[in-house]
């Protein structure tokens, strides 16, 4: 299993890094499109749609994602869109998690499928726009999610006592969440020092939040994004548990599916833009 994980990770990095470092955005956008298509297929299967119908949803997301990405790369995305996404993610995420695993199948299947398409398309556009802003900005958002997840895992193992959402993800604890939040604050401090030396190709998410909202706003913004990464993780875990699935698919040997790798990013990518592009 470990060898599988390592091989898959090496292959993914070999594909992703050249596109990430390319000056043009379109190579990275193409990878995002492939990712969205696979995630759309997984979302369909987790919501009771199989066979050709699941492939059709993946193809539909490919079309929607292509149009959305083309529009985002040729015309500026209005800041109000990302601000509109913010309360939607907070309210829908809280409502869904509060209702728990039994509540998810009670949503009309069509609504669940449309919700998945919208969530994935918005995250894809946000990822492409983040790359257009700069590699430093995109990496600072990605690393926030990764560091929060890694710190929560080890903090939960070391100190975990109170379960966060036992019926959704038994392994998560409140102590893990607090550990993740401390870690992302330390990450923000380190990244600000990196930015201060002018080493990146763009300002990071941390520098942009500090410049826009001040130091208090930076701290609150970082903690909010870390919290929303947990919401994204729990949201996908709830959908999987409702479907009786351990992983979203087996597309990535040793890692599960695409959704398993991007679940925490789904809310964080658009919300990071909301907190850094202003309100005009």
Secondary structure as a PSIPRED ss2 file (coil, helix, strand):
# PSIPRED VFORMAT (PSIPRED V4.0)

   1 X C   1.000  0.000  0.000
   2 X H   0.000  1.000  0.000
   3 X H   0.000  1.000  0.000
   4 X H   0.000  1.000  0.000
   5 X H   0.000  1.000  0.000
   6 X H   0.000  1.000  0.000
   7 X H   0.000  1.000  0.000
   8 X H   0.000  1.000  0.000
   9 X H   0.000  1.000  0.000
  10 X H   0.000  1.000  0.000
  11 X H   0.000  1.000  0.000
  12 X H   0.000  1.000  0.000
  13 X H   0.000  1.000  0.000
  14 X H   0.000  1.000  0.000
  15 X H   0.000  1.000  0.000
  16 X H   0.000  1.000  0.000
  17 X H   0.000  1.000  0.000
  18 X H   0.000  1.000  0.000
  19 X H   0.000  1.000  0.000
  20 X H   0.000  1.000  0.000
  21 X H   0.000  1.000  0.000
  22 X C   1.000  0.000  0.000
  23 X C   1.000  0.000  0.000
  24 X C   1.000  0.000  0.000
  25 X C   1.000  0.000  0.000
  26 X H   0.000  1.000  0.000
  27 X H   0.000  1.000  0.000
  28 X H   0.000  1.000  0.000
  29 X H   0.000  1.000  0.000
  30 X H   0.000  1.000  0.000
  31 X H   0.000  1.000  0.000
  32 X H   0.000  1.000  0.000
  33 X H   0.000  1.000  0.000
  34 X H   0.000  1.000  0.000
  35 X H   0.000  1.000  0.000
  36 X H   0.000  1.000  0.000
  37 X H   0.000  1.000  0.000
  38 X H   0.000  1.000  0.000
  39 X H   0.000  1.000  0.000
  40 X H   0.000  1.000  0.000
  41 X H   0.000  1.000  0.000
  42 X H   0.000  1.000  0.000
  43 X H   0.000  1.000  0.000
  44 X H   0.000  1.000  0.000
  45 X H   0.000  1.000  0.000
  46 X H   0.000  1.000  0.000
  47 X C   1.000  0.000  0.000
  48 X C   1.000  0.000  0.000
  49 X C   1.000  0.000  0.000
  50 X C   1.000  0.000  0.000
  51 X H   0.000  1.000  0.000
  52 X H   0.000  1.000  0.000
  53 X H   0.000  1.000  0.000
  54 X H   0.000  1.000  0.000
  55 X H   0.000  1.000  0.000
  56 X H   0.000  1.000  0.000
  57 X H   0.000  1.000  0.000
  58 X H   0.000  1.000  0.000
  59 X H   0.000  1.000  0.000
  60 X H   0.000  1.000  0.000
  61 X H   0.000  1.000  0.000
  62 X H   0.000  1.000  0.000
  63 X H   0.000  1.000  0.000
  64 X H   0.000  1.000  0.000
  65 X H   0.000  1.000  0.000
  66 X H   0.000  1.000  0.000
  67 X H   0.000  1.000  0.000
  68 X H   0.000  1.000  0.000
  69 X H   0.000  1.000  0.000
  70 X H   0.000  1.000  0.000
  71 X H   0.000  1.000  0.000
  72 X H   0.000  1.000  0.000
  73 X H   0.000  1.000  0.000
  74 X H   0.000  1.000  0.000
  75 X C   1.000  0.000  0.000
  76 X C   1.000  0.000  0.000
  77 X C   1.000  0.000  0.000
  78 X C   1.000  0.000  0.000
  79 X H   0.000  1.000  0.000
  80 X H   0.000  1.000  0.000
  81 X H   0.000  1.000  0.000
  82 X H   0.000  1.000  0.000
  83 X H   0.000  1.000  0.000
  84 X H   0.000  1.000  0.000
  85 X H   0.000  1.000  0.000
  86 X H   0.000  1.000  0.000
  87 X H   0.000  1.000  0.000
  88 X H   0.000  1.000  0.000
  89 X H   0.000  1.000  0.000
  90 X H   0.000  1.000  0.000
  91 X H   0.000  1.000  0.000
  92 X H   0.000  1.000  0.000
  93 X H   0.000  1.000  0.000
  94 X H   0.000  1.000  0.000
  95 X H   0.000  1.000  0.000
  96 X H   0.000  1.000  0.000
  97 X H   0.000  1.000  0.000
  98 X H   0.000  1.000  0.000
  99 X H   0.000  1.000  0.000
 100 X H   0.000  1.000  0.000
 101 X H   0.000  1.000  0.000
 102 X H   0.000  1.000  0.000
 103 X H   0.000  1.000  0.000
 104 X H   0.000  1.000  0.000
 105 X C   1.000  0.000  0.000
 106 X C   1.000  0.000  0.000
 107 X C   1.000  0.000  0.000
 108 X C   1.000  0.000  0.000
 109 X H   0.000  1.000  0.000
 110 X H   0.000  1.000  0.000
 111 X H   0.000  1.000  0.000
 112 X H   0.000  1.000  0.000
 113 X H   0.000  1.000  0.000
 114 X H   0.000  1.000  0.000
 115 X H   0.000  1.000  0.000
 116 X H   0.000  1.000  0.000
 117 X H   0.000  1.000  0.000
 118 X H   0.000  1.000  0.000
 119 X H   0.000  1.000  0.000
 120 X H   0.000  1.000  0.000
 121 X H   0.000  1.000  0.000
 122 X H   0.000  1.000  0.000
 123 X H   0.000  1.000  0.000
 124 X H   0.000  1.000  0.000
 125 X H   0.000  1.000  0.000
 126 X H   0.000  1.000  0.000
 127 X H   0.000  1.000  0.000
 128 X H   0.000  1.000  0.000
 129 X H   0.000  1.000  0.000
 130 X H   0.000  1.000  0.000
 131 X H   0.000  1.000  0.000
 132 X H   0.000  1.000  0.000
 133 X H   0.000  1.000  0.000
 134 X C   1.000  0.000  0.000
 135 X H   0.000  1.000  0.000
 136 X H   0.000  1.000  0.000
 137 X H   0.000  1.000  0.000
 138 X H   0.000  1.000  0.000
 139 X H   0.000  1.000  0.000
 140 X H   0.000  1.000  0.000
 141 X H   0.000  1.000  0.000
 142 X H   0.000  1.000  0.000
 143 X H   0.000  1.000  0.000
 144 X H   0.000  1.000  0.000
 145 X H   0.000  1.000  0.000
 146 X H   0.000  1.000  0.000
 147 X H   0.000  1.000  0.000
 148 X H   0.000  1.000  0.000
 149 X H   0.000  1.000  0.000
 150 X H   0.000  1.000  0.000
 151 X H   0.000  1.000  0.000
 152 X H   0.000  1.000  0.000
 153 X H   0.000  1.000  0.000
 154 X H   0.000  1.000  0.000
 155 X H   0.000  1.000  0.000
 156 X H   0.000  1.000  0.000
 157 X H   0.000  1.000  0.000
 158 X H   0.000  1.000  0.000
 159 X H   0.000  1.000  0.000
 160 X C   1.000  0.000  0.000
 161 X C   1.000  0.000  0.000
 162 X C   1.000  0.000  0.000
 163 X E   0.000  0.000  1.000
 164 X E   0.000  0.000  1.000
 165 X E   0.000  0.000  1.000
 166 X C   1.000  0.000  0.000
 167 X C   1.000  0.000  0.000
 168 X C   1.000  0.000  0.000
 169 X E   0.000  0.000  1.000
 170 X E   0.000  0.000  1.000
 171 X E   0.000  0.000  1.000
 172 X E   0.000  0.000  1.000
 173 X E   0.000  0.000  1.000
 174 X H   0.000  1.000  0.000
 175 X H   0.000  1.000  0.000
 176 X H   0.000  1.000  0.000
 177 X H   0.000  1.000  0.000
 178 X H   0.000  1.000  0.000
 179 X H   0.000  1.000  0.000
 180 X H   0.000  1.000  0.000
 181 X H   0.000  1.000  0.000
 182 X H   0.000  1.000  0.000
 183 X H   0.000  1.000  0.000
 184 X H   0.000  1.000  0.000
 185 X H   0.000  1.000  0.000
 186 X H   0.000  1.000  0.000
 187 X H   0.000  1.000  0.000
 188 X H   0.000  1.000  0.000
 189 X H   0.000  1.000  0.000
 190 X H   0.000  1.000  0.000
 191 X H   0.000  1.000  0.000
 192 X H   0.000  1.000  0.000
 193 X H   0.000  1.000  0.000
 194 X H   0.000  1.000  0.000
 195 X H   0.000  1.000  0.000
 196 X H   0.000  1.000  0.000
 197 X C   1.000  0.000  0.000
 198 X C   1.000  0.000  0.000
 199 X C   1.000  0.000  0.000
 200 X C   1.000  0.000  0.000
 201 X C   1.000  0.000  0.000
 202 X C   1.000  0.000  0.000
 203 X C   1.000  0.000  0.000
 204 X C   1.000  0.000  0.000
 205 X H   0.000  1.000  0.000
 206 X H   0.000  1.000  0.000
 207 X H   0.000  1.000  0.000
 208 X H   0.000  1.000  0.000
 209 X H   0.000  1.000  0.000
 210 X H   0.000  1.000  0.000
 211 X H   0.000  1.000  0.000
 212 X H   0.000  1.000  0.000
 213 X H   0.000  1.000  0.000
 214 X H   0.000  1.000  0.000
 215 X H   0.000  1.000  0.000
 216 X H   0.000  1.000  0.000
 217 X H   0.000  1.000  0.000
 218 X H   0.000  1.000  0.000
 219 X H   0.000  1.000  0.000
 220 X H   0.000  1.000  0.000
 221 X H   0.000  1.000  0.000
 222 X H   0.000  1.000  0.000
 223 X H   0.000  1.000  0.000
 224 X H   0.000  1.000  0.000
 225 X H   0.000  1.000  0.000
 226 X H   0.000  1.000  0.000
 227 X H   0.000  1.000  0.000
 228 X H   0.000  1.000  0.000
 229 X H   0.000  1.000  0.000
 230 X H   0.000  1.000  0.000
 231 X H   0.000  1.000  0.000
 232 X H   0.000  1.000  0.000
 233 X H   0.000  1.000  0.000
 234 X H   0.000  1.000  0.000
 235 X H   0.000  1.000  0.000
 236 X H   0.000  1.000  0.000
 237 X H   0.000  1.000  0.000
 238 X H   0.000  1.000  0.000
 239 X H   0.000  1.000  0.000
 240 X H   0.000  1.000  0.000
 241 X H   0.000  1.000  0.000
 242 X H   0.000  1.000  0.000
 243 X H   0.000  1.000  0.000
 244 X C   1.000  0.000  0.000
 245 X C   1.000  0.000  0.000
 246 X C   1.000  0.000  0.000
 247 X C   1.000  0.000  0.000
 248 X C   1.000  0.000  0.000
 249 X C   1.000  0.000  0.000
 250 X C   1.000  0.000  0.000
 251 X C   1.000  0.000  0.000
 252 X E   0.000  0.000  1.000
 253 X C   1.000  0.000  0.000
 254 X C   1.000  0.000  0.000
 255 X C   1.000  0.000  0.000
 256 X E   0.000  0.000  1.000
 257 X C   1.000  0.000  0.000
 258 X H   0.000  1.000  0.000
 259 X H   0.000  1.000  0.000
 260 X H   0.000  1.000  0.000
 261 X H   0.000  1.000  0.000
 262 X H   0.000  1.000  0.000
 263 X H   0.000  1.000  0.000
 264 X H   0.000  1.000  0.000
 265 X H   0.000  1.000  0.000
 266 X H   0.000  1.000  0.000
 267 X H   0.000  1.000  0.000
 268 X H   0.000  1.000  0.000
 269 X H   0.000  1.000  0.000
 270 X H   0.000  1.000  0.000
 271 X H   0.000  1.000  0.000
 272 X H   0.000  1.000  0.000
 273 X H   0.000  1.000  0.000
 274 X H   0.000  1.000  0.000
 275 X C   1.000  0.000  0.000
 276 X C   1.000  0.000  0.000
 277 X C   1.000  0.000  0.000
 278 X C   1.000  0.000  0.000
 279 X C   1.000  0.000  0.000
 280 X C   1.000  0.000  0.000
